[in-house]
Amino acid sequence: SPCAPLDEALRAAIHSRAQADHLRNTLAPALIELLASMVPALRKSDLHQDAPPRR
């Protein structure tokens, strides 16, 4: 049928959207945890850098 390519594209889009949602749901918490664990270390390294004194 003439709609076959469109159906295929739609199905692929829906599938990739589902994959994106799945990735977001699984990766986001891990990334947030990683960032949260990195932030204190980043703050400490900021303190140890020679920053010009503020007046």
C-alpha positions as CSV (number, residue, x, y, z in Angstrom):
1,S,0.0,0.0,0.0
2,P,1.2,3.6,-0.6
3,C,1.1,4.2,3.2
4,A,3.6,1.4,4.0
5,P,6.7,3.7,4.1
6,L,4.8,6.1,6.3
7,D,3.7,3.3,8.6
8,E,7.3,2.0,8.8
9,A,8.6,5.5,9.7
10,L,5.9,6.0,12.3
11,R,6.6,2.6,13.9
12,A,10.3,3.3,13.9
13,A,9.7,6.7,15.5
14,I,7.4,5.3,18.2
15,H,10.0,2.6,18.9
16,S,12.9,5.0,19.2
17,R,10.7,7.2,21.4
18,A,10.1,4.3,23.7
19,Q,13.8,3.5,23.7
20,A,14.6,7.1,24.6
21,D,12.1,7.1,27.5
22,H,13.6,3.8,28.7
23,L,17.1,5.3,28.5
24,R,16.0,8.4,30.3
25,N,14.3,6.5,33.1
26,T,17.3,4.2,33.6
27,L,20.2,6.6,33.0
28,A,18.9,9.8,34.6
29,P,18.9,8.5,38.2
30,A,22.4,7.1,37.7
31,L,23.7,10.3,36.2
32,I,22.1,12.4,39.0
33,E,23.8,10.1,41.6
34,L,27.1,10.5,39.8
35,L,26.8,14.3,39.6
36,A,25.8,14.4,43.3
37,S,28.8,12.4,44.3
38,M,31.1,14.6,42.1
39,V,29.8,17.9,43.4
40,P,31.4,17.8,46.9
41,A,34.8,16.9,45.3
42,L,34.4,19.8,42.8
43,R,33.6,22.2,45.6
44,K,36.7,21.0,47.6
45,S,39.0,21.4,44.6
46,D,37.5,24.9,44.0
47,L,38.5,25.9,47.6
48,H,42.0,24.7,47.1
49,Q,42.6,26.7,44.0
50,D,44.4,30.0,44.4
51,A,41.5,32.4,43.9
52,P,42.2,36.1,44.1
53,P,41.0,37.5,47.5
54,R,37.6,39.1,47.3
55,R,37.1,42.5,48.8
